[in-house]
Amino acid sequence: MKKTVLFLTAASVLVLSACAGVQTSQTGAAGASSAAAGSGSMYCWKRSLSESGDTFNCNWAGTKHDACLVNGINASPLSKNQVAAGPKDAGRCENGEWLVMVNTK
């Protein structure tokens, strides 16, 4: 059982890392390779959020649901120039992780 859980966790990490740079809009269309390719909202774990100069680093996801499913705290950059509002609290996942969100331009 533990080996199965470990395998599934590792497989999830590989899938998520392969897609880490791909942004999808809320309609599901593929965007550019930056975390904020279009307008909308981006969500991430509150404990993963950090700032570096003009960049927010976090494990960004295009939906609250996807952000709750992220496995790990690998950070992707999001330029502050692409942020219209936030970061602000966005609730809590079933797994206990607190989320923050930004609205992108």
DSSP file (Angstrom, degrees, kcal/mol; ACC not computed):
  #  RESIDUE AA STRUCTURE BP1 BP2  ACC     N-H-->O    O-->H-N    N-H-->O    O-->H-N    TCO  KAPPA ALPHA  PHI   PSI    X-CA   Y-CA   Z-CA
    1    1 A M     >        0   0    0      0, 0.0     4,-2.3     0, 0.0     5,-0.2   0.000 360.0 360.0 360.0 -45.7    0.0    0.0    0.0
    2    2 A K  H  >  +     0   0    0      1,-0.2     4,-2.5     2,-0.2     5,-0.2   0.877 360.0  52.4 -64.2 -35.9    2.8    2.4    0.9
    3    3 A K  H  > S+     0   0    0      2,-0.2     4,-2.6     1,-0.2    -1,-0.2   0.886 108.8  50.5 -66.4 -37.5    4.6    1.7   -2.3
    4    4 A T  H  > S+     0   0    0      2,-0.2     4,-2.6     1,-0.2    -2,-0.2   0.926 111.9  46.6 -65.2 -44.9    1.4    2.4   -4.3
    5    5 A V  H  X S+     0   0    0     -4,-2.3     4,-2.4     2,-0.2    -2,-0.2   0.918 113.2  49.6 -63.3 -43.3    0.9    5.7   -2.5
    6    6 A L  H  X S+     0   0    0     -4,-2.5     4,-2.5     2,-0.2    -2,-0.2   0.914 111.7  48.7 -61.7 -43.5    4.6    6.6   -3.1
    7    7 A F  H  X S+     0   0    0     -4,-2.6     4,-2.7     2,-0.2    -2,-0.2   0.929 112.2  47.9 -62.7 -45.7    4.4    5.7   -6.8
    8    8 A L  H  X S+     0   0    0     -4,-2.6     4,-2.3     2,-0.2    -2,-0.2   0.884 112.0  50.4 -64.2 -38.0    1.2    7.8   -7.3
    9    9 A T  H  X S+     0   0    0     -4,-2.4     4,-2.2     2,-0.2    -1,-0.2   0.934 112.1  46.9 -63.9 -46.1    2.8   10.7   -5.4
   10   10 A A  H  X S+     0   0    0     -4,-2.5     4,-2.1     1,-0.2    -2,-0.2   0.902 112.0  50.6 -63.1 -41.3    5.9   10.5   -7.6
   11   11 A A  H  X S+     0   0    0     -4,-2.7     4,-2.3     1,-0.2    -1,-0.2   0.899 109.4  51.2 -64.0 -39.9    3.8   10.2  -10.8
   12   12 A S  H  X S+     0   0    0     -4,-2.3     4,-2.8     1,-0.2     5,-0.2   0.904 108.3  51.8 -63.1 -41.5    1.8   13.3   -9.8
   13   13 A V  H  X S+     0   0    0     -4,-2.2     4,-2.7     1,-0.2     5,-0.2   0.916 110.0  49.3 -61.6 -43.4    5.0   15.3   -9.2
   14   14 A L  H  X S+     0   0    0     -4,-2.1     4,-1.8     2,-0.2    -2,-0.2   0.919 112.9  46.4 -63.4 -43.7    6.3   14.4  -12.6
   15   15 A V  H  X S+     0   0    0     -4,-2.3     4,-1.3     1,-0.2    -2,-0.2   0.934 115.3  46.1 -64.5 -46.0    3.0   15.3  -14.3
   16   16 A L  H  X S+     0   0    0     -4,-2.8     4,-0.5     1,-0.2    -2,-0.2   0.881 111.2  51.7 -66.6 -37.7    2.7   18.6  -12.4
   17   17 A S  H >< S+     0   0    0     -4,-2.7     3,-0.5    -5,-0.2     4,-0.3   0.856 107.3  53.6 -68.5 -32.2    6.4   19.5  -13.1
   18   18 A A  H 3< S+     0   0    0     -4,-1.8     3,-0.3     1,-0.2    -1,-0.2   0.820 117.0  37.9 -68.1 -29.7    5.9   18.9  -16.8
   19   19 A C  H >< S+     0   0    0     -4,-1.3     3,-1.8     1,-0.2    -1,-0.2   0.370  84.7 106.5-100.4   3.3    3.0   21.3  -16.8
   20   20 A A  T << S+     0   0    0     -3,-0.5    -1,-0.2    -4,-0.5    -2,-0.1   0.805  83.5  43.3 -57.8 -33.1    4.4   23.8  -14.3
   21   21 A G  T 3  S+     0   0    0     -4,-0.3     2,-0.5    -3,-0.3    -1,-0.3   0.459  94.0  95.8 -93.0   0.5    5.1   26.4  -17.0
   22   22 A V    <   -     0   0    0     -3,-1.8     2,-0.4    13,-0.0    11,-0.2  -0.811  56.9-160.9 -99.0 124.7    1.8   26.0  -18.9
   23   23 A Q        -     0   0    0      9,-1.2     8,-3.0    -2,-0.5     2,-0.4  -0.859   4.4-167.5-100.8 133.3   -1.1   28.4  -18.1
   24   24 A T  B     -A   30   0A   0     -2,-0.4     6,-0.2     6,-0.2    14,-0.1  -0.962  17.9-129.3-117.3 142.3   -4.6   27.5  -19.1
   25   25 A S    >   -     0   0    0      4,-2.1     3,-1.8    -2,-0.4    15,-0.1  -0.205  37.7 -93.8 -76.3 176.9   -7.4   30.0  -19.0
   26   26 A Q  T 3  S+     0   0    0      1,-0.3    -1,-0.1     2,-0.1    14,-0.0   0.638 128.1  58.1 -70.6 -11.1  -10.6   29.2  -17.2
   27   27 A T  T 3  S-     0   0    0      2,-0.1    -1,-0.3     0, 0.0    -2,-0.0   0.507 119.3-111.3 -91.7  -5.4  -12.0   28.0  -20.5
   28   28 A G    <   +     0   0    0     -3,-1.8     2,-0.2     1,-0.3    -2,-0.1   0.416  68.7 142.2  94.8  -1.9   -9.2   25.4  -20.8
   29   29 A A        -     0   0    0      1,-0.1    -4,-2.1    -5,-0.0    -1,-0.3  -0.491  56.5-109.2 -75.2 143.4   -7.3   27.0  -23.7
   30   30 A A  B     -A   24   0A   0     -6,-0.2    -6,-0.2    -2,-0.2     2,-0.1  -0.481  38.7-169.2 -72.3 140.2   -3.5   26.8  -23.5
   31   31 A G        -     0   0    0     -8,-3.0    -8,-0.1     1,-0.3    -1,-0.1  -0.331  34.6 -59.3-111.3-164.4   -1.8   30.1  -22.9
   32   32 A A        -     0   0    0     -2,-0.1    -9,-1.2   -10,-0.1    -1,-0.3  -0.143  57.8 -98.8 -71.7 176.0    1.8   31.3  -23.0
   33   33 A S  S    S+     0   0    0    -11,-0.2     2,-0.1     3,-0.1    -1,-0.1   0.480  93.4  93.9 -84.3  -0.6    4.4   29.7  -20.9
   34   34 A S  S >  S-     0   0    0      1,-0.1     3,-0.6   -11,-0.1   -11,-0.2  -0.503  87.0-113.4 -85.0 163.0    4.4   32.3  -18.1
   35   35 A A  T 3  S+     0   0    0     42,-0.7     2,-0.2     1,-0.3     3,-0.2   0.738 112.4  42.8 -68.3 -22.0    2.3   31.9  -15.0
   36   36 A A  T 3   +     0   0    0      1,-0.1    -1,-0.3   -13,-0.1    69,-0.1  -0.517  64.6 148.6-124.1  64.6    0.0   34.9  -16.0
   37   37 A A  S <  S+     0   0    0     -3,-0.6     2,-0.3    -2,-0.2    -1,-0.1   0.782  70.2   5.1 -70.7 -27.4   -0.6   34.5  -19.7
   38   38 A G  S    S-     0   0    0     -3,-0.2     2,-0.1    -6,-0.1    66,-0.1  -0.854  92.0 -68.5-146.2-179.7   -4.0   36.1  -19.6
   39   39 A S  S    S+     0   0    0     66,-0.4     2,-0.3    -2,-0.3    66,-0.2  -0.410  81.3  75.0 -75.8 153.7   -6.5   37.9  -17.4
   40   40 A G  E    S-B  104   0B   0     64,-1.2    64,-3.3    -2,-0.1     2,-0.4  -0.984  81.4 -48.9 145.5-154.7   -8.2   35.9  -14.6
   41   41 A S  E     -B  103   0B   0     -2,-0.3     2,-0.4    21,-0.3    62,-0.2  -0.915  36.2-161.1-120.4 146.9   -7.2   34.6  -11.2
   42   42 A M  E     -B  102   0B   0     60,-2.4    60,-2.2    -2,-0.4     2,-0.3  -0.974  11.4-162.3-124.4 141.3   -4.2   32.6  -10.1
   43   43 A Y  E     +BC 101  61B   0     18,-2.8    18,-2.0    -2,-0.4     2,-0.3  -0.902  14.4 160.7-124.7 149.9   -4.2   30.6   -6.9
   44   44 A C  E     -B  100   0B   0     56,-2.1    56,-2.5    -2,-0.3     2,-0.2  -0.982  46.6 -75.8-158.6 168.1   -1.4   29.1   -4.7
   45   45 A W  E >>  -B   99   0B   0     -2,-0.3     3,-1.2    14,-0.2     4,-0.8  -0.496  36.6-137.0 -68.3 132.9   -0.5   27.8   -1.3
   46   46 A K  G >4 S+     0   0    0     52,-3.1     3,-0.9     1,-0.3    -1,-0.1   0.879 103.8  54.2 -58.5 -40.2   -0.1   30.7    1.2
   47   47 A R  G 34 S+     0   0    0     51,-0.4    -1,-0.3     1,-0.2    52,-0.1   0.652 106.0  54.1 -72.5 -13.1    3.0   29.0    2.7
   48   48 A S  G <4 S+     0   0    0     -3,-1.2    -1,-0.2    24,-0.1     2,-0.2   0.638  84.2 107.5 -90.7 -16.4    4.6   28.8   -0.7
   49   49 A L    <<  +     0   0    0     -3,-0.9     2,-0.3    -4,-0.8     9,-0.2  -0.431  39.3 156.8 -71.8 130.1    4.2   32.5   -1.6
   50   50 A S  E     -E   57   0C   0      7,-2.2     7,-3.3    -2,-0.2     2,-0.4  -0.969  31.1-132.5-144.5 160.5    7.4   34.7   -1.6
   51   51 A E  E     +E   56   0C   0     -2,-0.3     2,-0.3     5,-0.2     5,-0.2  -0.914  17.9 178.2-115.7 142.6    8.4   38.0   -3.2
   52   52 A S  E >   -E   55   0C   0      3,-2.6     3,-1.0    -2,-0.4     2,-0.4  -0.819  63.1 -61.9-143.2 100.5   11.6   38.7   -5.0
   53   53 A G  T 3  S-     0   0    0     -2,-0.3    -1,-0.1     1,-0.2     0, 0.0  -0.461 122.9  -8.2  63.2-117.4   11.9   42.2   -6.4
   54   54 A D  T 3  S+     0   0    0     -2,-0.4    26,-3.0    -3,-0.1    27,-0.4   0.005 122.0  87.9-100.3  27.6    9.2   42.6   -9.0
   55   55 A T  E <   -EF  52  79C   0     -3,-1.0    -3,-2.6    24,-0.3     2,-0.5  -0.978  60.5-150.1-132.6 138.3    8.1   38.9   -8.8
   56   56 A F  E     -EF  51  78C   0     22,-3.0    22,-1.8    -2,-0.4     2,-0.5  -0.928  20.7-158.3 -97.6 128.2    5.7   36.8   -6.8
   57   57 A N  E     +EF  50  77C   0     -7,-3.3    -7,-2.2    -2,-0.5     2,-0.3  -0.931  32.6 125.5-108.7 130.0    7.0   33.2   -6.5
   58   58 A C  E    S- F   0  76C   0     18,-1.8    18,-3.8    -2,-0.5     2,-1.5  -0.967  71.8 -86.4-166.8 172.2    4.5   30.5   -5.7
   59   59 A N        -     0   0    0     -2,-0.3   -14,-0.2    16,-0.3    16,-0.1  -0.550  61.6-162.9 -89.5  69.7    3.1   27.2   -6.9
   60   60 A W        +     0   0    0     -2,-1.5     2,-0.3    16,-0.2   -16,-0.2  -0.168  16.1 178.8 -62.8 143.2    0.5   29.0   -9.1
   61   61 A A  B     -C   43   0B   0    -18,-2.0   -18,-2.8     9,-0.0     6,-0.1  -0.975  33.8-127.3-140.7 153.4   -2.5   27.2  -10.5
   62   62 A G  S    S+     0   0    0     -2,-0.3     2,-0.3   -20,-0.2   -21,-0.3   0.660  91.1  34.2 -77.4 -17.6   -5.3   28.5  -12.7
   63   63 A T  S  > S-     0   0    0    -20,-0.1     4,-2.2     1,-0.1     5,-0.2  -0.940  77.8-120.6-135.0 158.6   -8.2   27.3  -10.5
   64   64 A K  H  > S+     0   0    0     -2,-0.3     4,-1.9     2,-0.2     5,-0.2   0.905 115.4  53.6 -61.8 -41.7   -8.7   27.0   -6.8
   65   65 A H  H  > S+     0   0    0      1,-0.2     4,-1.1     2,-0.2    -1,-0.2   0.933 109.6  46.5 -59.3 -48.4   -9.3   23.2   -7.3
   66   66 A D  H  > S+     0   0    0      1,-0.2     4,-0.8     2,-0.2     3,-0.3   0.877 109.0  55.6 -63.7 -37.7   -6.1   22.8   -9.1
   67   67 A A  H >< S+     0   0    0     -4,-2.2     3,-0.6     1,-0.2    -1,-0.2   0.877 105.7  52.0 -63.0 -36.8   -4.2   24.7   -6.5
   68   68 A C  H 3< S+     0   0    0     -4,-1.9    -1,-0.2     1,-0.2    -2,-0.2   0.788 109.0  51.0 -69.2 -26.3   -5.5   22.4   -3.8
   69   69 A L  H 3< S+     0   0    0     -4,-1.1    -1,-0.2    -3,-0.3    -2,-0.2   0.569  80.2 119.3 -87.6  -9.8   -4.3   19.4   -5.8
   70   70 A V    <<  -     0   0    0     -4,-0.8     2,-0.8    -3,-0.6   -57,-0.1  -0.318  57.9-143.5 -59.3 135.7   -0.7   20.7   -6.3
   71   71 A N        -     0   0    0    -59,-0.1     3,-0.2   -62,-0.1     2,-0.2  -0.872  63.2  -4.5-106.4 102.2    1.8   18.3   -4.7
   72   72 A G  S    S-     0   0    0     -2,-0.8   -24,-0.1     1,-0.1   -13,-0.1  -0.453  81.0 -87.0 108.9 177.4    4.7   20.3   -3.2
   73   73 A I        +     0   0    0     -2,-0.2     2,-0.1     2,-0.1    -1,-0.1  -0.030  56.7 155.4-119.1  30.1    5.7   23.9   -3.0
   74   74 A N        -     0   0    0     -3,-0.2     2,-0.3   -15,-0.1   -16,-0.1  -0.406  38.7-133.9 -59.8 128.0    7.8   24.3   -6.2
   75   75 A A        -     0   0    0     -2,-0.1   -16,-0.3   -16,-0.1    -1,-0.1  -0.672  20.6-168.6 -94.7 139.0    7.6   28.0   -7.0
   76   76 A S  E     -F   58   0C   0    -18,-3.8   -18,-1.8    -2,-0.3   -16,-0.2  -0.952  29.8-112.1-117.0 142.4    6.9   29.6  -10.4
   77   77 A P  E     -F   57   0C   0      0, 0.0   -42,-0.7     0, 0.0     2,-0.4  -0.469  27.6-174.0 -77.6 146.4    7.5   33.3  -11.0
   78   78 A L  E     -F   56   0C   0    -22,-1.8   -22,-3.0    -2,-0.2     2,-0.1  -0.950  26.5-125.9-137.5 116.0    4.7   35.7  -11.7
   79   79 A S  E >   -F   55   0C   0     -2,-0.4     3,-1.6   -24,-0.2   -24,-0.3  -0.363   8.0-137.6 -64.5 134.9    5.6   39.3  -12.6
   80   80 A K  G >  S+     0   0    0    -26,-3.0     3,-1.4     1,-0.3    -1,-0.1   0.769 103.1  68.8 -62.8 -24.9    4.0   42.0  -10.4
   81   81 A N  G 3  S+     0   0    0    -27,-0.4    -1,-0.3     1,-0.3   -26,-0.1   0.743  98.5  50.8 -64.1 -22.6    3.4   43.9  -13.6
   82   82 A Q  G <  S+     0   0    0     -3,-1.6    23,-2.2    22,-0.1     2,-0.6   0.394  91.2  95.4 -95.5   2.5    0.8   41.3  -14.6
   83   83 A V  E <   +D  104   0B   0     -3,-1.4    21,-0.3    21,-0.2     3,-0.1  -0.847  44.2 179.0-100.3 122.5   -1.0   41.4  -11.2
   84   84 A A  E    S-     0   0B   0     19,-3.1     2,-0.3    -2,-0.6    20,-0.2   0.817  72.6  -1.5 -86.5 -35.4   -4.1   43.7  -11.1
   85   85 A A  E    S-D  103   0B   0     18,-1.6    18,-2.8     3,-0.0    -1,-0.3  -0.991  90.8 -23.4-155.9 147.9   -5.0   42.9   -7.4
   86   86 A G  E     -     0   0B   0     -2,-0.3    16,-0.2     1,-0.3     2,-0.1  -0.514  25.1-135.9 107.2-174.3   -3.7   40.7   -4.6
   87   87 A P  E     +     0   0B   0      0, 0.0     2,-0.3     0, 0.0    -1,-0.3   0.426  61.8 154.5 -74.0 148.7   -2.4   38.6   -3.2
   88   88 A K  E     -D  101   0B   0     13,-2.0    13,-2.5    -3,-0.2    -3,-0.0  -0.957  50.2 -77.0-142.0 159.5   -5.3   38.0   -0.9
   89   89 A D  E     -D  100   0B   0     -2,-0.3    11,-0.3    11,-0.2     3,-0.1  -0.261  38.1-178.7 -59.4 140.4   -6.7   35.1    1.1
   90   90 A A  E     -     0   0B   0      9,-2.6    10,-0.2     1,-0.5     2,-0.2   0.113  43.8-101.4-129.8  20.4   -8.7   32.6   -1.0
   91   91 A G  E     -     0   0B   0      8,-0.4     8,-3.0     2,-0.0    -1,-0.5  -0.488  45.8 -61.9  96.1-165.0   -9.8   30.0    1.6
   92   92 A R  E     -D   98   0B   0      6,-0.2     6,-0.2    -2,-0.2     2,-0.1  -0.965  36.3-129.3-132.2 141.8   -8.6   26.6    2.6
   93   93 A C    >   -     0   0    0      4,-3.1     3,-1.7    -2,-0.4   -28,-0.0  -0.391  31.3-109.8 -81.2 163.2   -8.3   23.3    0.8
   94   94 A E  T 3  S+     0   0    0      1,-0.3    -1,-0.1     2,-0.1   -26,-0.0   0.782 119.6  61.7 -62.3 -26.6   -9.6   20.0    2.1
   95   95 A N  T 3  S-     0   0    0      2,-0.1    -1,-0.3   -27,-0.1   -26,-0.0   0.449 122.9-105.5 -81.1   1.1   -5.9   19.0    2.7
   96   96 A G  S <  S+     0   0    0     -3,-1.7     2,-0.2     1,-0.3    -2,-0.1   0.293  74.8 138.1  96.7  -9.7   -5.5   21.9    5.2
   97   97 A E        -     0   0    0    -29,-0.1    -4,-3.1    -5,-0.1     2,-0.3  -0.519  49.0-134.9 -73.2 133.4   -3.5   24.2    2.9
   98   98 A W  E     - D   0  92B   0     -2,-0.2   -52,-3.1    -6,-0.2   -51,-0.4  -0.683  23.3-147.7 -83.0 141.8   -4.4   27.9    3.0
   99   99 A L  E     -B   45   0B   0     -8,-3.0    -9,-2.6    -2,-0.3    -8,-0.4  -0.797  13.3-165.4-111.4 152.7   -4.7   29.5   -0.4
  100  100 A V  E     -BD  44  89B   0    -56,-2.5   -56,-2.1    -2,-0.3     2,-0.3  -0.907  12.1-159.2-124.1 160.0   -4.0   33.0   -1.7
  101  101 A M  E     -BD  43  88B   0    -13,-2.5   -13,-2.0    -2,-0.3     2,-0.3  -0.965   9.0-161.8-137.9 155.4   -5.1   34.4   -5.0
  102  102 A V  E     -B   42   0B   0    -60,-2.2   -60,-2.4    -2,-0.3     2,-0.5  -0.970  19.5-132.5-128.7 149.9   -4.2   37.2   -7.4
  103  103 A N  E     -BD  41  85B   0    -18,-2.8   -19,-3.1    -2,-0.3   -18,-1.6  -0.904  27.9-147.8 -97.8 128.9   -6.2   38.8  -10.2
  104  104 A T  E      BD  40  83B   0    -64,-3.3   -64,-1.2    -2,-0.5   -21,-0.2  -0.634 360.0 360.0 -99.2 157.3   -4.1   39.1  -13.3
  105  105 A K              0   0    0    -23,-2.2   -66,-0.4    -2,-0.2   -22,-0.1   0.443 360.0 360.0 -78.0 360.0   -4.4   41.7  -16.0
